[in-house]
Amino acid sequence: MKFTKEFNMFDEIDVYHRGITHQEKKDYDRAIESFSKAIEFNPKYTEAYFARGNVLEEKGLHEKAIASYSAVLDYSPNEPAVYYNRAVAYAKMGNKPQALAEYNEAIRRDPDYSKAYFNRGQLHQRMGRDDAAIEDFGAAIRSDPKDPQPYVCRGLALADKGKYDEAIEDYDRALGVDAEYAEAFGNRGNAYERLGDNPQAVENYNEVIRLTPDDSKAYYNRGLVYFNMDKLSQSVADYDQAIRLSPKEARLRQSRGIVHAKKRQFDKAILDYNEAVRLEPKNVDARICHGLALVGMKKHEEALEQYDQAISIDPASARAYHSRGVANGLLGKNQQAIDDYSKVLELHPGDANVCCHRGVIYTKTGNIKAAVKDYTKAIELRPDYARAHYNRGLVYRITGQLDRAIADLSEAIRLNPTHALAYQNRGLAYEKKGDKAKARADLKKVKQMQRSR
Protein backbone atom coordinates (compact mmCIF):
# COMPACT_ATOMS: atom_id res chain seq x y z
CA MET A 1 0.00 0.00 0.00
CA LYS A 2 2.78 2.40 0.87
CA PHE A 3 4.49 1.76 -2.48
CA THR A 4 1.18 2.38 -4.40
CA LYS A 5 0.57 5.71 -2.59
CA GLU A 6 4.08 6.95 -3.42
CA PHE A 7 3.63 5.86 -7.02
CA ASN A 8 0.34 7.79 -7.27
CA MET A 9 1.94 10.94 -5.79
CA PHE A 10 4.69 10.72 -8.37
CA ASP A 11 2.09 10.31 -11.13
CA GLU A 12 0.01 13.34 -10.15
CA ILE A 13 3.05 15.64 -10.08
CA ASP A 14 4.33 14.27 -13.36
CA VAL A 15 0.93 14.73 -15.01
CA TYR A 16 0.62 18.23 -13.55
CA HIS A 17 3.97 19.27 -15.05
CA ARG A 18 2.96 17.79 -18.38
CA GLY A 19 -0.07 20.10 -18.17
CA ILE A 20 2.22 23.08 -17.54
CA THR A 21 4.25 22.16 -20.62
CA HIS A 22 1.09 21.94 -22.74
CA GLN A 23 -0.05 25.29 -21.36
CA GLU A 24 3.25 26.95 -22.27
CA LYS A 25 2.83 25.61 -25.81
CA LYS A 26 -0.77 26.98 -25.82
CA ASP A 27 -2.09 23.46 -26.29
CA TYR A 28 -4.91 24.25 -23.90
CA ASP A 29 -7.13 21.21 -24.41
CA ARG A 30 -4.32 18.79 -23.55
CA ALA A 31 -3.31 21.02 -20.64
CA ILE A 32 -6.86 20.83 -19.21
CA GLU A 33 -6.84 17.07 -19.70
CA SER A 34 -3.55 16.75 -17.81
CA PHE A 35 -4.62 18.97 -14.91
CA SER A 36 -7.93 17.09 -14.63
CA LYS A 37 -6.04 13.80 -14.57
CA ALA A 38 -3.76 15.12 -11.80
CA ILE A 39 -6.89 16.04 -9.80
CA GLU A 40 -8.23 12.48 -10.32
CA PHE A 41 -5.03 11.17 -8.76
CA ASN A 42 -5.28 13.64 -5.90
CA PRO A 43 -8.61 15.50 -5.40
CA LYS A 44 -6.87 17.86 -2.93
CA TYR A 45 -4.26 19.00 -5.46
CA THR A 46 -4.99 22.75 -5.23
CA GLU A 47 -2.23 23.76 -7.67
CA ALA A 48 -3.90 21.65 -10.37
CA TYR A 49 -7.29 23.31 -9.76
CA PHE A 50 -5.59 26.71 -10.05
CA ALA A 51 -3.71 25.77 -13.20
CA ARG A 52 -6.82 24.30 -14.82
CA GLY A 53 -8.73 27.47 -13.95
CA ASN A 54 -6.03 29.58 -15.56
CA VAL A 55 -6.16 27.59 -18.80
CA LEU A 56 -9.95 27.67 -18.89
CA GLU A 57 -9.71 31.44 -18.40
CA GLU A 58 -7.26 31.74 -21.30
CA LYS A 59 -9.80 29.87 -23.45
CA GLY A 60 -12.48 32.38 -22.42
CA LEU A 61 -14.44 29.73 -20.48
CA HIS A 62 -14.96 32.02 -17.52
CA GLU A 63 -17.70 30.10 -15.69
CA LYS A 64 -15.74 26.84 -15.83
CA ALA A 65 -12.60 28.71 -14.71
CA ILE A 66 -14.50 30.10 -11.70
CA ALA A 67 -15.71 26.60 -10.81
CA SER A 68 -12.15 25.27 -10.94
CA TYR A 69 -10.84 28.12 -8.76
CA SER A 70 -13.73 27.65 -6.32
CA ALA A 71 -12.81 24.01 -5.78
CA VAL A 72 -9.62 25.22 -4.07
CA LEU A 73 -11.70 26.73 -1.24
CA ASP A 74 -12.81 23.23 -0.18
CA TYR A 75 -9.21 22.58 0.92
CA SER A 76 -7.83 26.11 1.42
CA PRO A 77 -10.78 28.37 2.37
CA ASN A 78 -8.73 31.50 3.05
CA GLU A 79 -6.66 31.52 -0.13
CA PRO A 80 -6.73 35.17 -1.39
CA ALA A 81 -5.56 34.20 -4.89
CA VAL A 82 -8.80 32.27 -5.43
CA TYR A 83 -10.86 35.40 -4.87
CA TYR A 84 -8.46 37.43 -7.02
CA ASN A 85 -8.65 34.98 -9.94
CA ARG A 86 -12.43 34.74 -9.69
CA ALA A 87 -12.62 38.54 -9.67
CA VAL A 88 -10.63 38.69 -12.91
CA ALA A 89 -13.00 36.16 -14.51
CA TYR A 90 -16.14 37.95 -13.31
CA ALA A 91 -14.77 41.24 -14.63
CA LYS A 92 -14.21 39.69 -18.07
CA MET A 93 -17.80 38.41 -17.98
CA GLY A 94 -18.97 41.98 -17.36
CA ASN A 95 -20.21 41.19 -13.86
CA LYS A 96 -18.62 44.22 -12.20
CA PRO A 97 -20.43 44.03 -8.83
CA GLN A 98 -19.39 40.42 -8.29
CA ALA A 99 -15.84 41.15 -9.44
CA LEU A 100 -15.68 43.99 -6.93
CA ALA A 101 -16.93 41.70 -4.16
CA GLU A 102 -14.25 39.12 -5.02
CA TYR A 103 -11.45 41.75 -4.98
CA ASN A 104 -12.75 42.91 -1.61
CA GLU A 105 -12.47 39.36 -0.26
CA ALA A 106 -8.95 38.93 -1.68
CA ILE A 107 -7.82 42.16 0.00
CA ARG A 108 -9.55 41.28 3.29
CA ARG A 109 -7.54 38.08 3.40
CA ASP A 110 -4.30 39.76 2.28
CA PRO A 111 -4.19 43.52 3.05
CA ASP A 112 -0.88 43.80 1.14
CA TYR A 113 -2.18 42.23 -2.09
CA SER A 114 -0.84 44.81 -4.55
CA LYS A 115 -2.33 43.25 -7.70
CA ALA A 116 -5.76 43.05 -6.08
CA TYR A 117 -5.67 46.75 -5.18
CA PHE A 118 -4.47 47.57 -8.69
CA ASN A 119 -7.16 45.53 -10.45
CA ARG A 120 -9.87 46.80 -8.13
CA GLY A 121 -8.69 50.32 -8.90
CA GLN A 122 -9.01 49.66 -12.63
CA LEU A 123 -12.50 48.27 -12.05
CA HIS A 124 -13.49 51.39 -10.07
CA GLN A 125 -12.10 53.48 -12.93
CA ARG A 126 -14.23 51.65 -15.50
CA MET A 127 -17.24 52.21 -13.24
CA GLY A 128 -16.56 55.95 -13.17
CA ARG A 129 -15.44 55.94 -9.52
CA ASP A 130 -12.24 57.93 -9.89
CA ASP A 131 -11.82 58.72 -6.18
CA ALA A 132 -12.05 55.05 -5.21
CA ALA A 133 -9.66 54.18 -8.05
CA ILE A 134 -7.13 56.76 -6.88
CA GLU A 135 -7.29 55.32 -3.36
CA ASP A 136 -6.74 51.76 -4.61
CA PHE A 137 -3.84 52.72 -6.88
CA GLY A 138 -2.29 54.46 -3.89
CA ALA A 139 -2.60 51.25 -1.86
CA ALA A 140 -1.04 49.27 -4.71
CA ILE A 141 1.87 51.73 -4.79
CA ARG A 142 2.38 51.43 -1.03
CA SER A 143 2.44 47.63 -1.34
CA ASP A 144 4.79 47.64 -4.34
CA PRO A 145 6.41 51.06 -4.95
CA LYS A 146 8.67 49.63 -7.67
CA ASP A 147 5.81 48.87 -10.06
CA PRO A 148 5.34 51.82 -12.49
CA GLN A 149 1.86 50.79 -13.67
CA PRO A 150 -0.18 51.93 -10.64
CA TYR A 151 1.44 55.38 -10.88
CA VAL A 152 0.32 55.65 -14.50
CA CYS A 153 -3.20 54.45 -13.73
CA ARG A 154 -3.53 56.84 -10.79
CA GLY A 155 -2.34 59.57 -13.14
CA LEU A 156 -5.09 58.63 -15.60
CA ALA A 157 -7.72 58.81 -12.84
CA LEU A 158 -6.43 62.22 -11.79
CA ALA A 159 -6.51 63.36 -15.43
CA ASP A 160 -10.14 62.20 -15.66
CA LYS A 161 -10.85 64.64 -12.81
CA GLY A 162 -9.05 67.43 -14.67
CA LYS A 163 -6.08 67.37 -12.28
CA TYR A 164 -3.47 67.32 -15.00
CA ASP A 165 -0.59 68.73 -12.93
CA GLU A 166 -1.06 66.01 -10.32
CA ALA A 167 -1.34 63.42 -13.09
CA ILE A 168 1.99 64.58 -14.52
CA GLU A 169 3.58 64.15 -11.09
CA ASP A 170 2.45 60.51 -11.10
CA TYR A 171 3.77 59.95 -14.61
CA ASP A 172 7.07 61.45 -13.42
CA ARG A 173 7.11 58.95 -10.54
CA ALA A 174 6.46 56.07 -12.94
CA LEU A 175 9.41 57.19 -15.06
CA GLY A 176 11.49 57.43 -11.90
CA VAL A 177 10.84 53.71 -11.42
CA ASP A 178 11.28 52.83 -15.10
CA ALA A 179 12.87 55.52 -17.27
CA GLU A 180 11.89 53.64 -20.45
CA TYR A 181 8.19 53.18 -19.64
CA ALA A 182 6.52 54.26 -22.88
CA GLU A 183 3.00 54.33 -21.41
CA ALA A 184 4.08 56.97 -18.89
CA PHE A 185 5.53 59.16 -21.64
CA GLY A 186 2.37 58.77 -23.72
CA ASN A 187 0.01 59.72 -20.94
CA ARG A 188 2.24 62.55 -19.79
CA GLY A 189 2.11 63.85 -23.36
CA ASN A 190 -1.69 63.71 -23.23
CA ALA A 191 -1.72 65.68 -19.97
CA TYR A 192 0.60 68.36 -21.35
CA GLU A 193 -1.62 68.60 -24.42
CA ARG A 194 -4.68 69.16 -22.21
CA LEU A 195 -2.76 71.90 -20.39
CA GLY A 196 -1.98 73.54 -23.73
CA ASP A 197 1.75 72.89 -23.43
CA ASN A 198 2.16 71.57 -26.97
CA PRO A 199 6.01 71.56 -27.07
CA GLN A 200 6.16 69.37 -23.94
CA ALA A 201 3.49 67.11 -25.40
CA VAL A 202 5.57 66.67 -28.57
CA GLU A 203 8.69 65.85 -26.53
CA ASN A 204 6.83 63.09 -24.70
CA TYR A 205 5.35 61.62 -27.88
CA ASN A 206 8.87 61.68 -29.36
CA GLU A 207 9.96 59.43 -26.50
CA VAL A 208 7.07 57.03 -27.10
CA ILE A 209 8.05 56.80 -30.77
CA ARG A 210 11.70 56.24 -29.82
CA LEU A 211 10.75 53.40 -27.49
CA THR A 212 7.94 51.89 -29.60
CA PRO A 213 8.46 52.98 -33.22
CA ASP A 214 5.53 50.86 -34.43
CA ASP A 215 3.00 52.58 -32.14
CA SER A 216 0.52 54.22 -34.51
CA LYS A 217 -1.26 55.90 -31.59
CA ALA A 218 1.88 57.90 -30.75
CA TYR A 219 2.09 59.23 -34.31
CA TYR A 220 -1.64 60.00 -34.18
CA ASN A 221 -1.26 61.93 -30.93
CA ARG A 222 1.77 63.86 -32.14
CA GLY A 223 0.00 64.60 -35.41
CA LEU A 224 -2.90 66.08 -33.46
CA VAL A 225 -0.57 68.32 -31.45
CA TYR A 226 1.21 69.48 -34.61
CA PHE A 227 -2.24 70.31 -36.01
CA ASN A 228 -3.02 72.38 -32.91
CA MET A 229 0.35 74.14 -33.36
CA ASP A 230 -0.58 74.87 -37.00
CA LYS A 231 2.38 72.75 -38.15
CA LEU A 232 0.29 71.14 -40.82
CA SER A 233 3.03 69.46 -42.88
CA GLN A 234 4.41 67.71 -39.78
CA SER A 235 0.87 66.73 -38.85
CA VAL A 236 0.23 65.12 -42.25
CA ALA A 237 3.59 63.30 -42.07
CA ASP A 238 2.66 61.80 -38.69
CA TYR A 239 -0.76 60.72 -39.91
CA ASP A 240 0.90 59.19 -43.00
CA GLN A 241 3.09 57.08 -40.73
CA ALA A 242 0.19 56.15 -38.44
CA ILE A 243 -1.81 55.00 -41.49
CA ARG A 244 1.12 52.90 -42.72
CA LEU A 245 1.19 51.18 -39.34
CA SER A 246 -2.59 50.85 -38.92
CA PRO A 247 -4.12 51.04 -42.41
CA LYS A 248 -7.56 49.85 -41.28
CA GLU A 249 -8.12 52.50 -38.61
CA ALA A 250 -10.77 54.92 -39.87
CA ARG A 251 -10.04 57.77 -37.46
CA LEU A 252 -6.53 58.14 -38.89
CA ARG A 253 -7.91 58.77 -42.38
CA GLN A 254 -10.48 61.16 -40.96
CA SER A 255 -7.87 63.09 -38.98
CA ARG A 256 -5.56 63.41 -41.97
CA GLY A 257 -8.54 64.60 -44.00
CA ILE A 258 -9.14 67.37 -41.46
CA VAL A 259 -5.54 68.55 -41.88
CA HIS A 260 -5.87 68.51 -45.67
CA ALA A 261 -9.09 70.51 -45.36
CA LYS A 262 -7.40 73.11 -43.17
CA LYS A 263 -4.73 73.39 -45.89
CA ARG A 264 -7.67 73.88 -48.29
CA GLN A 265 -6.68 70.72 -50.12
CA PHE A 266 -10.30 69.64 -50.24
CA ASP A 267 -9.92 66.93 -52.88
CA LYS A 268 -7.34 65.15 -50.74
CA ALA A 269 -9.53 65.62 -47.69
CA ILE A 270 -12.52 64.03 -49.42
CA LEU A 271 -10.44 61.03 -50.48
CA ASP A 272 -9.53 60.45 -46.83
CA TYR A 273 -13.13 60.90 -45.63
CA ASN A 274 -14.37 58.43 -48.25
CA GLU A 275 -11.78 55.88 -47.12
CA ALA A 276 -12.78 56.43 -43.49
CA VAL A 277 -16.40 55.68 -44.42
CA ARG A 278 -15.35 52.60 -46.39
CA LEU A 279 -13.51 51.31 -43.33
CA GLU A 280 -16.30 52.30 -40.97
CA PRO A 281 -19.62 52.62 -42.87
CA LYS A 282 -21.50 54.10 -39.89
CA ASN A 283 -18.91 56.80 -39.29
CA VAL A 284 -21.08 59.91 -38.83
CA ASP A 285 -18.20 62.31 -38.16
CA ALA A 286 -16.44 61.39 -41.42
CA ARG A 287 -19.60 62.20 -43.37
CA ILE A 288 -19.96 65.53 -41.58
CA CYS A 289 -16.31 66.37 -42.30
CA HIS A 290 -16.91 65.40 -45.94
CA GLY A 291 -19.82 67.83 -46.01
CA LEU A 292 -17.70 70.61 -44.51
CA ALA A 293 -15.06 70.06 -47.20
CA LEU A 294 -17.75 70.33 -49.87
CA VAL A 295 -18.94 73.59 -48.30
CA GLY A 296 -15.34 74.80 -48.52
CA MET A 297 -15.54 74.01 -52.24
CA LYS A 298 -18.91 75.83 -52.38
CA LYS A 299 -20.67 72.57 -53.31
CA HIS A 300 -23.47 73.14 -50.83
CA GLU A 301 -26.06 70.81 -52.36
CA GLU A 302 -23.58 67.93 -52.31
CA ALA A 303 -22.75 68.82 -48.71
CA LEU A 304 -26.44 68.48 -47.83
CA GLU A 305 -26.36 64.89 -49.13
CA GLN A 306 -23.53 64.05 -46.71
CA TYR A 307 -25.36 65.62 -43.79
CA ASP A 308 -28.57 63.77 -44.72
CA GLN A 309 -26.65 60.48 -44.67
CA ALA A 310 -25.11 61.36 -41.30
CA ILE A 311 -28.54 62.10 -39.84
CA SER A 312 -30.00 58.88 -41.26
CA ILE A 313 -27.30 56.97 -39.36
CA ASP A 314 -27.60 59.01 -36.17
CA PRO A 315 -30.83 61.02 -35.88
CA ALA A 316 -29.54 62.49 -32.60
CA SER A 317 -26.37 64.00 -34.10
CA ALA A 318 -26.57 67.67 -33.16
CA ARG A 319 -23.41 68.36 -35.15
CA ALA A 320 -24.98 66.98 -38.33
CA TYR A 321 -28.10 69.14 -37.92
CA HIS A 322 -25.95 72.19 -37.16
CA SER A 323 -23.78 71.64 -40.23
CA ARG A 324 -26.85 71.09 -42.41
CA GLY A 325 -28.35 74.27 -41.01
CA VAL A 326 -25.25 76.23 -42.06
CA ALA A 327 -25.40 74.77 -45.59
CA ASN A 328 -29.12 75.46 -45.89
CA GLY A 329 -28.51 79.03 -44.76
CA LEU A 330 -25.78 79.49 -47.38
CA LEU A 331 -28.20 78.21 -50.02
CA GLY A 332 -30.88 80.65 -48.89
CA LYS A 333 -33.09 77.79 -47.64
CA ASN A 334 -33.95 79.78 -44.57
CA GLN A 335 -36.85 77.74 -43.21
CA GLN A 336 -34.85 74.52 -43.56
CA ALA A 337 -31.96 76.21 -41.74
CA ILE A 338 -34.29 77.34 -38.95
CA ASP A 339 -35.68 73.80 -38.67
CA ASP A 340 -32.17 72.35 -38.42
CA TYR A 341 -31.04 74.84 -35.78
CA SER A 342 -34.26 74.23 -33.85
CA LYS A 343 -33.51 70.51 -33.85
CA VAL A 344 -30.04 71.20 -32.44
CA LEU A 345 -31.57 73.29 -29.65
CA GLU A 346 -34.06 70.51 -28.97
CA LEU A 347 -31.09 68.16 -28.48
CA HIS A 348 -28.86 70.73 -26.72
CA PRO A 349 -30.93 73.62 -25.34
CA GLY A 350 -27.90 75.41 -23.93
CA ASP A 351 -26.00 75.95 -27.20
CA ALA A 352 -25.38 79.71 -27.43
CA ASN A 353 -23.77 79.47 -30.87
CA VAL A 354 -26.84 77.85 -32.40
CA CYS A 355 -29.14 80.42 -30.79
CA CYS A 356 -27.04 83.12 -32.43
CA HIS A 357 -27.00 81.33 -35.80
CA ARG A 358 -30.76 80.86 -35.81
CA GLY A 359 -31.10 84.52 -34.86
CA VAL A 360 -29.15 85.46 -37.99
CA ILE A 361 -31.59 83.49 -40.18
CA TYR A 362 -34.56 85.05 -38.42
CA THR A 363 -32.99 88.45 -39.10
CA LYS A 364 -32.65 87.61 -42.80
CA THR A 365 -36.32 86.59 -42.97
CA GLY A 366 -37.43 89.78 -41.22
CA ASN A 367 -38.63 88.02 -38.07
CA ILE A 368 -36.99 90.60 -35.82
CA LYS A 369 -38.83 89.59 -32.66
CA ALA A 370 -37.63 85.97 -32.96
CA ALA A 371 -34.11 87.15 -33.86
CA VAL A 372 -33.85 89.38 -30.77
CA LYS A 373 -35.18 86.55 -28.61
CA ASP A 374 -32.46 84.21 -29.93
CA TYR A 375 -29.65 86.76 -29.48
CA THR A 376 -30.88 87.49 -25.96
CA LYS A 377 -30.92 83.77 -25.13
CA ALA A 378 -27.38 83.41 -26.51
CA ILE A 379 -26.21 86.29 -24.28
CA GLU A 380 -27.94 84.77 -21.23
CA LEU A 381 -26.15 81.50 -21.91
CA ARG A 382 -22.82 83.19 -22.62
CA PRO A 383 -22.58 86.79 -21.40
CA ASP A 384 -19.12 87.24 -23.01
CA TYR A 385 -20.41 86.32 -26.49
CA ALA A 386 -19.33 89.37 -28.49
CA ARG A 387 -21.00 88.26 -31.71
CA ALA A 388 -24.41 87.92 -30.06
CA HIS A 389 -24.10 91.42 -28.56
CA TYR A 390 -23.09 92.76 -31.97
CA ASN A 391 -25.93 91.02 -33.81
CA ARG A 392 -28.56 92.22 -31.36
CA GLY A 393 -27.07 95.71 -31.44
CA LEU A 394 -27.21 95.71 -35.23
CA VAL A 395 -30.91 94.73 -35.17
CA TYR A 396 -31.63 97.44 -32.61
CA ARG A 397 -29.87 100.04 -34.79
CA ILE A 398 -31.77 98.97 -37.92
CA THR A 399 -35.08 99.14 -36.04
CA GLY A 400 -34.29 102.56 -34.54
CA GLN A 401 -33.77 101.42 -30.92
CA LEU A 402 -30.60 103.49 -30.74
CA ASP A 403 -29.86 103.47 -27.01
CA ARG A 404 -30.17 99.67 -26.88
CA ALA A 405 -28.07 99.43 -30.04
CA ILE A 406 -25.29 101.58 -28.55
CA ALA A 407 -25.33 99.56 -25.32
CA ASP A 408 -24.98 96.24 -27.17
CA LEU A 409 -22.38 97.48 -29.63
CA SER A 410 -20.36 99.00 -26.78
CA GLU A 411 -20.39 95.64 -25.00
CA ALA A 412 -19.29 93.90 -28.22
CA ILE A 413 -16.38 96.35 -28.45
CA ARG A 414 -15.44 95.81 -24.82
CA LEU A 415 -15.35 92.07 -25.41
CA ASN A 416 -13.58 92.38 -28.76
CA PRO A 417 -11.72 95.72 -29.09
CA THR A 418 -10.78 94.98 -32.72
CA HIS A 419 -14.42 94.56 -33.87
CA ALA A 420 -14.43 97.16 -36.66
CA LEU A 421 -18.06 96.59 -37.65
CA ALA A 422 -19.16 97.20 -34.07
CA TYR A 423 -17.39 100.58 -34.11
CA GLN A 424 -18.90 101.38 -37.50
CA ASN A 425 -22.47 100.57 -36.48
CA ARG A 426 -22.12 102.33 -33.14
CA GLY A 427 -20.86 105.38 -35.04
CA LEU A 428 -23.94 105.23 -37.25
CA ALA A 429 -26.16 104.96 -34.18
CA TYR A 430 -24.48 107.98 -32.59
CA GLU A 431 -24.89 109.88 -35.84
CA LYS A 432 -28.61 109.03 -35.94
CA LYS A 433 -28.93 110.33 -32.36
CA GLY A 434 -27.17 113.56 -33.37
CA ASP A 435 -24.00 112.92 -31.33
CA LYS A 436 -21.60 113.95 -34.08
CA ALA A 437 -18.43 113.89 -31.94
CA LYS A 438 -18.87 110.27 -30.83
CA ALA A 439 -19.91 109.28 -34.34
CA ARG A 440 -16.75 110.82 -35.81
CA ALA A 441 -14.57 109.16 -33.15
CA ASP A 442 -16.01 105.71 -33.95
CA LEU A 443 -15.77 106.12 -37.72
CA LYS A 444 -12.22 107.42 -37.35
CA LYS A 445 -11.39 104.29 -35.34
CA VAL A 446 -12.73 102.14 -38.19
CA LYS A 447 -10.44 103.88 -40.72
CA GLN A 448 -7.43 103.41 -38.42
CA MET A 449 -8.20 99.70 -38.18
CA GLN A 450 -8.53 99.40 -41.95
CA ARG A 451 -5.15 101.13 -42.49
CA SER A 452 -3.41 98.88 -39.97
CA ARG A 453 -4.50 95.66 -41.70
Residue pairs with C-beta under 8 A, 6 or more apart in sequence:
8 41
8 42
9 41
9 42
11 41
12 38
12 41
12 42
12 45
12 48
13 38
15 34
15 35
15 37
15 38
15 41
16 34
16 35
16 38
16 45
16 47
16 48
16 51
18 34
19 30
19 31
19 32
19 33
19 34
19 35
19 38
19 48
19 51
19 52
19 55
20 31
20 51
22 28
22 30
22 31
22 34
23 31
23 51
23 54
23 55
23 58
28 55
28 58
28 59
31 51
31 52
31 55
32 52
32 55
32 56
35 48
35 49
35 51
35 52
35 55
36 48
36 52
38 45
38 48
39 45
39 48
39 49
39 52
42 48
44 75
46 72
46 75
46 76
46 79
49 68
49 69
49 71
49 72
50 68
50 69
50 72
50 81
50 82
50 85
52 68
53 65
53 66
53 68
53 69
53 85
54 65
54 85
56 62
56 64
56 65
56 68
57 65
57 85
57 88
57 89
57 92
60 92
62 89
62 90
62 92
62 93
63 89
63 93
65 85
65 89
66 86
66 89
66 90
69 82
69 85
69 86
69 89
70 82
70 86
72 79
72 82
73 79
73 82
76 82
78 109
79 109
80 105
80 106
80 107
80 109
80 110
80 113
80 116
81 106
83 102
83 103
83 105
83 106
83 109
83 116
84 102
84 103
84 106
84 113
84 115
84 116
84 119
86 102
87 99
87 100
87 101
87 102
87 103
87 106
87 116
87 119
87 120
88 99
88 119
90 96
90 98
90 99
90 102
91 99
91 119
91 123
96 123
96 126
96 127
99 123
100 120
100 123
100 124
103 116
103 119
103 120
103 123
104 120
106 113
106 116
107 113
107 116
107 117
107 120
110 116
112 143
113 143
114 139
114 140
114 143
114 144
114 147
114 150
115 140
117 136
117 137
117 139
117 140
117 143
117 150
118 136
118 137
118 140
118 147
118 149
118 150
118 153
120 136
121 132
121 133
121 134
121 135
121 136
121 137
121 139
121 140
121 150
121 153
121 154
121 157
122 133
122 153
124 130
124 132
124 133
124 136
125 133
125 153
125 156
125 157
125 160
130 157
130 158
130 160
130 161
133 153
133 154
133 157
134 154
134 157
134 158
137 150
137 151
137 153
137 154
137 157
138 150
138 154
140 147
140 150
141 147
141 150
141 151
141 154
144 150
145 177
146 177
147 177
148 173
148 174
148 175
148 177
148 178
148 181
148 184
149 174
149 183
151 170
151 171
151 173
151 174
151 177
151 184
152 170
152 171
152 174
152 181
152 183
152 184
152 187
154 170
155 166
155 167
155 168
155 169
155 170
155 171
155 174
155 184
155 187
155 188
155 191
156 167
156 187
158 164
158 166
158 167
158 170
159 167
159 187
159 190
159 191
159 194
164 191
164 192
164 194
164 195
165 195
167 187
167 188
167 191
168 188
168 191
168 192
171 184
171 185
171 187
171 188
171 191
172 188
174 181
174 183
174 184
175 181
175 184
175 185
175 188
178 184
180 211
182 207
182 208
182 211
182 212
182 215
185 204
185 205
185 207
185 208
185 211
186 204
186 205
186 208
186 215
186 217
186 218
186 221
188 204
189 200
189 201
189 202
189 203
189 204
189 205
189 208
189 221
189 222
189 225
190 201
190 221
192 198
192 200
192 201
192 204
193 201
193 221
193 224
193 225
193 228
198 225
198 228
198 229
201 221
201 222
201 225
202 222
202 225
202 226
202 229
205 218
205 221
205 222
205 225
206 222
208 215
208 218
208 221
209 215
209 218
209 219
209 222
212 218
214 245
215 245
216 241
216 242
216 243
216 245
216 246
216 249
216 252
217 242
219 238
219 239
219 241
219 242
219 245
220 238
220 239
220 242
220 251
220 252
220 255
222 238
223 234
223 235
223 236
223 237
223 238
223 239
223 242
223 255
223 256
223 259
224 235
224 255
226 232
226 234
226 235
226 238
227 235
227 255
227 258
227 259
227 262
232 259
232 262
232 263
235 259
236 256
236 259
236 260
236 263
239 252
239 255
239 256
239 259
240 256
242 249
242 252
243 249
243 252
243 253
243 256
246 252
248 279
249 279
250 275
250 276
250 277
250 279
250 280
250 283
250 286
251 276
253 272
253 273
253 275
253 276
253 279
253 286
254 272
254 273
254 276
254 283
254 285
254 286
254 289
256 272
257 268
257 269
257 270
257 271
257 272
257 273
257 276
257 286
257 289
257 290
257 293
258 269
258 289
260 266
260 268
260 269
260 272
261 269
261 289
261 292
261 293
261 296
264 296
266 293
266 294
266 296
266 297
269 289
269 290
269 293
270 290
270 293
270 294
273 286
273 287
273 289
273 290
273 293
274 290
276 283
276 286
277 283
277 286
277 287
277 290
280 286
282 313
284 310
284 313
284 314
284 317
284 319
284 320
285 319
287 306
287 307
287 309
287 310
287 313
287 320
288 306
288 307
288 310
288 317
288 319
288 320
288 323
290 306
291 303
291 304
291 305
291 306
291 307
291 310
291 323
291 324
291 327
292 303
292 323
294 300
294 302
294 303
294 306
295 303
295 323
295 326
295 327
295 330
300 327
300 330
300 331
301 331
303 323
303 327
304 324
304 327
304 328
304 331
307 320
307 321
307 323
307 324
307 327
308 324
310 317
310 320
311 317
311 320
311 321
311 324
314 320
316 347
318 343
318 344
318 347
318 348
318 351
321 340
321 341
321 343
321 344
321 347
322 340
322 341
322 344
322 354
322 357
324 336
324 340
325 336
325 337
325 338
325 339
325 340
325 341
325 344
325 354
325 357
325 358
326 337
326 357
328 334
328 336
328 337
328 340
329 337
329 357
329 360
329 361
334 361
334 364
334 365
337 358
337 361
338 358
338 361
338 362
338 365
341 354
341 357
341 358
341 361
342 358
344 351
344 354
345 351
345 354
345 355
345 358
348 354
350 381
351 381
352 377
352 378
352 379
352 381
352 382
352 385
352 388
353 378
355 374
355 375
355 377
355 378
355 381
355 388
356 374
356 375
356 378
356 385
356 387
356 388
356 391
358 374
359 370
359 371
359 372
359 373
359 374
359 375
359 378
359 388
359 391
359 392
360 371
360 391
362 368
362 370
362 371
362 374
363 371
363 391
363 395
368 395
368 399
371 391
371 395
372 392
372 395
372 396
375 388
375 389
375 391
375 392
375 395
376 392
378 385
378 388
379 385
379 388
379 389
379 392
382 388
384 415
385 415
386 411
386 412
386 415
386 416
386 419
386 422
387 412
389 408
389 409
389 411
389 412
389 415
390 408
390 409
390 412
390 419
390 421
390 422
390 425
392 408
393 404
393 405
393 406
393 407
393 408
393 409
393 411
393 412
393 422
393 425
393 426
394 405
394 409
394 425
396 402
396 404
396 405
396 408
397 405
397 409
397 425
397 428
397 429
397 432
400 432
402 429
402 432
402 433
405 425
405 426
405 429
406 426
406 429
406 430
406 433
409 422
409 423
409 425
409 426
409 429
410 426
412 419
412 422
413 419
413 422
413 423
413 426
416 422
418 449
420 445
420 446
420 449
420 450
423 442
423 443
423 445
423 446
423 449
424 442
424 443
424 446
426 442
427 438
427 439
427 440
427 441
427 442
427 443
427 445
427 446
428 439
430 436
430 438
430 439
430 442
431 439
